[in-house]
Amino acid sequence: MTPANCPRCGGRLARDNDTGRCAPCQAAERDRLSTSPAVPESFWDHEPLRAALAGRHLGQVIRAYRHHPYHGRNPLPQSVVAGWLGITQAQLSRIENGPALVHLDRLAHWAIVLRIPPPRLWFALPGQPTPIVVSNTSIEEGGSTNRRRFNALAALAGIQASDVLNLLNTSAGPPSHLGMEQVRYAASLVDQFRVADAAVGADAICDIAMHVHDRLSTCAATAAYGRSVGEALQSALAELAIQAAWLAIDSDRRTEARPYLNEAITRARIADDSRAEVRALACMSLLLRQDRPAEAVHCAEAALRTAAGWATPRLTTLLHLRSAHAHAALRDAFGFDREMTKARRAFDGGSHDDDLPFLSFVSEQEVSGIQGLAYLELDRPDRAAACFRTATSGPANAYRRNRVHYMVQLSRALVRQGEIGGGAGAGFSVLSELGRVRSGRTLRVLSEVRSNLTAHRMVPEVRQFVDAYNRTLV
């Protein structure tokens, strides 16, 4: 037999390996019976898959997905993928070979289950606005529909739409000179995006933030300005880039986030702005924790070193929480306990006048919530559920999005713990919030909960949750 490379990681396969996957990749896929794997962005560029997406036939998309070389020499069995989707193998066969589906609820749910990136789809997922095309034709040359849509999204988010629209007007060339007034405006946008994110979630404002950042970056690249303005401008653009990256993460558009964080770190160093650099590193740790937990630990440690000497207790708490979560992803229980203890100890130091504005979300509920996420990584759903109950108890604060996210995580933990009725009930209780808070990562977790509950439709709470879930996502 001729040796070959593993299509998933590129590693060399042994001559007697007839599975098409190396041992580590086979181990990484042991849980594929319960949920679809996280695949790289290049996965969706495979020609048969691209053709199926272009043909707007989800059945053919699923078939191309199953036969992708990423899964090894043998395609994924229909029974496995049908289990993810909550249907039978026979139903999936008819869907793959029959006419294209037109039911939006099924299209949306199955696209979420398979983790198909929203830009690849021909329909909008729940909470994913149709991309706003910022161009001469869409904004300035009669694009009244896009203008109205932009104003509606901005109004929902509480953003000053008129100023932002003027900023996005690409028919006018970039200004030849920038002053502190423009820098202050850029800094004020960061605060507006932060408030809007806490209230309504990232899906409604992610595209707006990216376009605003890109437009300001273009202006900064061509305009003239003095040294003091330049340093302030670099810091403001770094903060905007971090905010855009965070919104991409919360929208479950993770691959779009890293370039913004790389840029933010560069701009922060140019401006000698250690506070912006620490925030970027903290966000990078969050981004990398899922796929590269060791690098996530290094980012948290680098942020702690950079903040040494001036970090407030709240900032120190957040950085140790990032490190604790990454250690849990590495299945390093000792490292998790050590960093969690440090986070709790720092949190006891209370708030401080020098706390950075973005740290306002670091509360007792947030500490418990992140601890619960770490316990899920360590396969301790019982402890995770207790943490999520703490994170969602008490009066609702300004961060409605966080409360919704941890309520969904509570549902996930209860189902993993075997408390089917309780998990379905927790999921049902949060559905009413989804019309006001749209977070792609939260919707993905809720979709996972729904898929895991499909086998328990005989339980009344499960039927109630699944029916309400389908109605809500329509």
N, C-alpha and C positions, 0 to 999 in steps of 0.2 A: 504494500500500500504506500502511496506517495504521501510524505508529510505535507501538512498544510498549516495555515494560521487560523487561529480562533477568530471568527468574524466579529466577535463582541469586543475583545481586548487586543487582538493582534498577536497574541502569544503563540509560540510554536506548538503544534499538536504532536503528540507521540504517534509513531507509526501504526500502533494498534488501536488508536482512538477512532472509533467509528461513530461517535456521537456528534461530531462537528463543534464541540465546545471543550475548552480546557476545564480542569477540575474546579479552579476557583470560580469560574463563570457558572458552572453547573451548580455550585453551592449557592451562589448569589441568586439563582433563579428558583430555589426550592419553594418559595412562597408564591410562585406564579399561579397556583391553583386558586388563590383568593383574590388576587388583584393584578392588573397589568403592570409590567415593569416600567421604570423610568428609562426612557431611551434618549440618545443624543439627538440634537437638532438635525444632524446629517441623515438620520434614519428616514426622515420624511422626504429626502431628495432622491430616494431610490425610484427609478423610472416607472416601474409598474404602479407604485403607490402614488406617484405624482399624477400619472394618467388617470387613475381611479378617482382621485380628488378632483381633477379637472372635469371628469365626466359627471360629477355630482351624484354619484351612486354609492351610498354608504355601504351597501352589501359588497360591492366590488372593492371598496376601500378595506373592509374587514378581511376579505379574501387575500388581497395584496399584503395586508399587515401580517396575516398568519404565515404567508410564504416568504416573508422577508429573510434574507441571509443572516440577519442579526440573530435570529432564533436558532441557528445551526443548520445542519444538512437536512433535517426533517422539519416540515412545517409544524406550527402549533396545531394540535388537534382541535377540531371544531368543538368538542365537548368542553375543553378548557376555556376557550374564549366565550362560549355560550354561558358557562358558569359566571364569568365576569359580568356579562350583560344581563344576567337574570332570566335567561330563556333556555329552552331545550336545544339539544344538538340538531334535531329535525327542523325546528324553527329557524335556526341559524342557516341551515342548508338552503331553505326556501328563500331566506333574505338575500343570501349571496347570489343565488341564481335567478331570482325573480325580478319584478319591476322595482324601480327605485322607490324608496320610502319617501313619504311626504309629511308624515306626522312630526311636527316640530319637537314635541316632548321627547319622543324616542331618539330623534336625531341628536338633540342636545345632550340627553343623558348618556348615550353611548359614546359620543365624542369626548365627553368628560371622562368616562371610564377608561377609554383608550388613550387619554392624554394627548389628543390631537391638538397642536397649537392653534389657537383661534385664527391667526392670519391665514392658515392653510384652508380654512373652511369656507363654504359658500353661504353660510348662514351665521347669524350672531348667537353666541352662547348666552345663557342668562347672566346678566350683569356685565356683559361685554358690549360696549357701544360699538356701532359700526365705525371703523377707523375714520378719523377726520383727515381728509386730504388737504393739507395746507399748500395751496398753489394759487397762481394767478386766476385760474378758472374757477376754483372752488370757493374762494373767499371774495375775490374782487370783481370777476367778470360774470355777474349774474348768478353766483352760487348761493341764492337766497335760502335754499333748503339746508345746505351745510351751515350757513350762518345761523339760521334759526336753531338748528340742532346744537351748534356750539354754544349759543346763548342759553339754551335749556340746560345743557350739562353744566355750564358754568354757574347758572343760577342755583341748580341743585347743590353744587359744591360750595356755594357762597363766595365765588371768585368774581372779581371785578371784570366782567366780560368785555366791556368797552375798551379798557386799556390793553387787555390781552389781545383782542382782535387787532388793535392798531399795531401791536408788537409783531403779530403774525402776518401782517400785510407785506407779502413778498414782492408786490408790484412796485413798491417804492424801494429804492436801493438802501443799503445800510447807512446809518449816519456816519459822517466823516470824523466826528469828534464825540467822545464820551466824557461826561462829568460825573460828579458825585450824585447828582439827581437820578441819573439812570442806575447807578449802583444801589442807591437806597431803594429804588423801585424793585430791582431784582431781589434784594434782601426781603422786601415786604412780601413778595410772591411766595417765598419759602414758608413764611408764617401762614399765608392763606392756604397753601396746599396742605400744610400740617393740620390745620384746624378742619379743613374739609375732609381729609383722610380719616381723622378720628371720628367724624360724624357719619359719613356715608360709605367709607371703604374706598379702596383704590380704583376699582374698575371704572368708575365714572370720571376719574380725573387723570388717569395714568397717561393717556395720549396727549392731553392738554399740557401736562408737566413736561413731557418729552419734547413737544414742539416748542414750548417756551424756552426750554434750556437750549435747544439746538439753534433757535433764532438768535438768542443772546450770545451764544458762542460764536456764531457767524459775525455778528456785529463787533465783538471783541477782537476777532482776528483781523479785521480790516480798518477799524477806527483808530484814531490817534488819541492818546491820553497821557497825563503826567504820571510820575512814579507813584505818588500817593494814591491816585485813582486806580492805577494798575494793580497795586497790592490789594486794595479793597475789592476790586472787580474780580480778581482771581479767587478770593475767599468766597464772594457771593456766588460765583459760578460753581465752585466746589460744593457749596451747600445745596445749590439747585440740582447738581448732578447726583448728590447723595439722596435727595428727596425723590428724584426720578427713579433711581435704582430701587429704593424701598417700595415705591408704588408698583414697580414692575414685579418685585418679589411677592407682594401681597396680591397682585393680580394673577399670580401663578405664571408669569412670563419671565422665568428666571434667567433664561439665556440672554435676555435683553439687558439685564441689570449689570453684569460685570464690566462692560466697557465704560459705563458711567462711573463705577467705583474706581476703576483704574485712572480715569481722568480726574476724579475728585482728589485722589491721593497726590497726583502730579501737581495739580493746581494748588493744593494746600501746602506742598513743599516749596513751590515757587514763591508763595506769599508768606512763607514761614509761619503758617497758621496751624499750630499743633492741635488745636481744638477740632478743626475741621478734619485733620488727618486721623485723629482718634475716632471720630464719629464714622468716617469712611471705613476704617479697619473693623470697627464693631459691626457695621453693616455687612462687610465682606465675610466676617466670621459667620454671620447668620446665613449668608448666601451659600457658602461652601460646606456648611455642616452636613447637608444631606448627601452630597456626592464625594466630598473630600474632607472628611472630619479632621484628619490630622492637620491639614492646612488651616482649617477653621480654628483649631487650638493655637497654632502659631500666630494667626492674626489677632486673636484675643490677647495673647501674651505680648505681642508687639504694641498693641494699644495700651496695655498696662504700663509697659516701659516708657512709652511716649508721654503718658499722662502722669508719670511719677513726679511728685513734688507739687502738683497743683490740682489733681483730681479731687472732686468732692465725694462725699460718701455715696450719693446716688449714682454718680458715674462709675465709681469703683464697683458698686453693686452690679450694674449692668454688665460690665466687662467680665466679672467673675461668673455671672449667669451665662454669658456667651461661652465662656470656657467650660463651664459645667455641662452645658448642653452638648457641646462638641465631644467631651470625654464620654458622655453617655452614648453618643452615636458610635464611638469606638468600642463600646462595651467595656469601658474602663470604670468599673464601679468605684474603685478607690479614688481615682482622679475626680470623678463626679462628686463624691462625698466631700473631698477636700475643698474643691472650688465652691460647692454649695454652702459649706460652712463659712467660708470667707465672704460669700455674697450676703448671707444672713447677718453676719457680724457687721459688715459695712452698712447694711440697710438700717441697722439699729442706730447709726450715727445721725439719722434724720436728714431733713432737707437743709439747704444752705443757700445763702443769698447769691453765691456764685454758680449755682446750678445752671447748666445750659438749658435753653428753652425746650429742646426736644426731650429732656429727661422727665418731663411732667408725667409721663405715662408709667414711670417706674414706681409702682405702688405695691402694697402688700398683696393685692390681688394679682398683679403682674408677676411678682416673684413666685407666688404659688403656682401660677399658670405655667411658667417656664419650667419650674420643678416638675410639674405634672407631665409636660412634654418629654422631659428627660427620663422620667420613670417609664413612659411608654417605650422609649428607645431601649430601655433595660428589661423589657418584658415584665414590668410590674404594674399591670393595669389596675390592681386594687389600690395601690398607693397613688397612682395617677388619678384615679377617680376622686379620691379624697382631696387631692390638690385642686382639681378642677371645680369641685364643689365650693372650696374656699374662694377660688378665683371668680366665681359667678355669684357669690353670696353678697349680702349687704346692698346698700343703695347703688344704683347704676351711676357711674361717673361719666365724664365727658367722652370717654373712649368706648362708645357703644360697640365699635367694630371689634375691640378686644374681647368684650363680654360675649358677643355672639360667637367669636372664634372658639373660646374656651367652653362654651356650652356645647358646641358641636364636638369638641374633643372629649367632653364628658360622655356624650352619646357613644363615641368611638370606644372609649375605655370600658364602658359598661358592657357593650356588645362583646369585646374581647374577653371580658371577665366572665361571660356567660349569662349576664343579667339581661336577657333579650327584651323583656317587657320594659324594663327601666331604660335601656338604651334607646328603644323606639320612642318612648315617652319624651326623653330628653331631646331627641331629634325633632319630634313633632312640635315641642314647645318653642323651638327657635325658628320655625318656618315663617311665622308671621313677620319676623324681623328682616327676612331676606329681600323684601321689597324696598327697604330703606337702607340696608347695609349690604354692599356688593363687594365681596372679596373672592377672587378666583381660588386662592388656596383654601379658603373656608368651604366653598362650594365643592372643591375636589374631595375634601375629607368627608363632607356630607354624602357625596356620591358613593364613596367607598362604604360608608355605613349602610346606605340603601342596598348596595350590592351584597353585602354580607348578611343582610336581613332577608334576602329574597327566599332563602330556604325555610324561613319561619313564618310564612304567610298565614299559617293557621292561628297564630297568636293574634288576638284582637288588636293589641297596641301596634303590632307591626303592620297589619292591614290599614289601620287608620293613618299611620305615618306614611306608608308608601303611596296611598291614594292622595294624601295631602301634598306630598312631595311632587308627584306628577302634575297636580293642578298648579302648584306654585311655579314650577319651572316652565310651564306653558306661558 
